[in-house]
Amino acid sequence: MPAPSNTHPHDYDGEIPDRLPPAIVRQLSRLEPRRALRAIAVEWAAIIGAIALCKALGGGWLYPLTVIFIGARQHALVVLGHDAVHYRLLPNRRLNDWVANLLLWWPCAATNELFRAAHGAHHRYLGTERDGNIALWRLRGPDGRPTREWTYPKTPAQLAAKLLWRGCGLTGAVLVVVGLLRPLRRVGPIYGLVRLLVLGAIGGAFAAADRLDLLFYYWLVPLTTWFIASNYIRLICEHSMVRSDDPLYALTRTTLPSWFDLIFIVPRNISYHYEHHIYPSVPFYNLPALHAAMQRLPGYRAHAHVTRGIRRALAECLRR
């Protein structure tokens, strides 16, 4: 077995039986800042374009589709922010964090630093009691068993009810408020106040232009509905009902996305999830190439749980 190719602060803290040659991992881990910045610009341009198109056509039937599209683009922003959490956005770590906060995390009522604290532990201690997702998403109750929300398989009606509840707007509104206020306590008052001042200045600019309606209908509504629902769909597919006879491979599923999935549910290659967990040093634009390389590993071919399409991944989480 080749030695580990590099040391990343979020590398898995257990034994990995099947590794790629270090040279391949180093090549795929090379950062290309222009690609990252271009992806950020494309997502923001898509949001602005969707708003302009909906307004030009008078809204109506197009507005619900616009909400879903913008919610998916907000999801794409935090997926790019997820790369920043792993220091994969820009080579300069301070610039990496500030760009991520200002353009990706803060507009979506979250922070790079808080998510890194939980997500780093999720990667390092995946599937153990120290897994950062346990506290972040309340995966288990005091008795150590999965909570009712995260107990699978579910019936189709149970799954639909969960997604409707998460995407109804009320749950999202609570999460937005919590996300705005949490940094005051967890990261520090100065950081939290600076963040609130920046977001307040943006809101003030919309108010001064008498366009708070744009902020509400084309940012907050998508953020509290489809953004939340698509995130939960992704989370379900990543770690629920994964089947493998190898304990490591049984921890997460890789889903090969369709074009529809990429646009509306799992943007920016986030569903290549086993690959990402094993090599968090690889940026989002190289994950398909990483998947192709790992398919040449005998252990991966024999044990990885790979599903084609989000619809099938969700179906695997249903009670038959």
C-alpha positions, 0 to 999 in steps of 0.5 A, a space after each residue: 500500500 502506498 504511503 499517504 500522499 500528503 497530510 491534510 488537517 482533515 484527513 481520516 483518522 483511521 486505516 484506509 486500505 486502498 490508496 491512490 499513488 501519492 503522485 496522483 493525489 498531489 496532482 489532483 490536489 493542486 489548487 487553481 484559484 482562477 477556477 474557484 473564483 470563476 465558479 463563485 462569479 458564475 453562481 452569483 451571475 446565475 442568481 442575478 440573471 434569474 432574478 432579472 429574467 423573472 422580473 422581466 417576465 412578470 413572475 407568476 408561474 416562473 417565480 416558484 421555478 426561480 425560487 428553486 433555482 436560486 435556492 440551488 445556487 445558494 446551495 452551490 455557494 455553500 458547497 464552494 464555501 465547503 471547499 474553503 473550509 478544507 482550505 481548498 479555495 485559495 492558496 492564502 489561507 487568510 484570503 481563503 477564509 475572508 473570500 469564503 465568508 464575504 461571498 459564500 457563507 455570510 450571505 447564507 447565514 453561516 460562517 466558515 469558522 464554525 462549520 470548519 470546527 464541526 466538519 473537520 471533526 466529521 472528516 477525521 472521526 467519521 462514524 465514531 462518537 467524535 464525528 462532528 456531524 453528530 452534534 451539528 445535525 443532532 444525529 443521535 439522542 442521549 442514549 446514543 441511538 439515531 434520532 427519529 429524524 435520522 433513522 432509516 429506512 423510512 416510508 415514502 410518506 415519512 421521507 416526504 413529510 421530513 423534506 416538506 417540513 424542512 423546506 416549508 420556510 418556517 424551519 429555514 427561518 429559525 435556522 437563519 436566525 440561529 445562524 445569524 446570532 450564533 457567531 456572537 457567542 461561539 466565535 466572539 463578539 467582535 467577529 459576530 458584530 462585524 458580520 452583522 454590520 456587513 449584512 446590515 449594510 447590505 440590507 440597508 442598501 436595499 432599504 435605501 433603494 426601496 427594494 427590500 422586496 427583492 431581498 425578501 422574495 429572491 433571497 430569503 424565500 429561496 434560502 428558507 425553502 429549497 436551499 434547506 430542502 436540497 441540503 437535507 436531500 444531499 445529507 440523506 444521500 451521503 450517509 444514510 443506508 450505505 451498504 458495503 461489506 467493508 466498514 470504511 466503505 459503508 460510511 458514505 455513498 458516492 452518487 453520480 449526478 445527472 445534469 438535473 441533480 447538478 443544477 438543482 440538488 448536488 452542485 459542484 461535484 459534492 456528491 462524489 462523497 467517498 472520494 472527498 472523505 478519503 482525499 479532502 485535499 482535492 478541490 471540487 473541480 477535480 473530484 470527477 477525475 479523482 473518482 475515475 482514478 479510484 475506480 482503478 483501485 480493486 478495493 474501491 470497485 469491490 466495496 464502494 457504494 456508488 449510485 447513479 442519480 439522486 432519485 435512486 440514492 433516495 430510493 435506497 433509503 426507503 423502506 421496501 
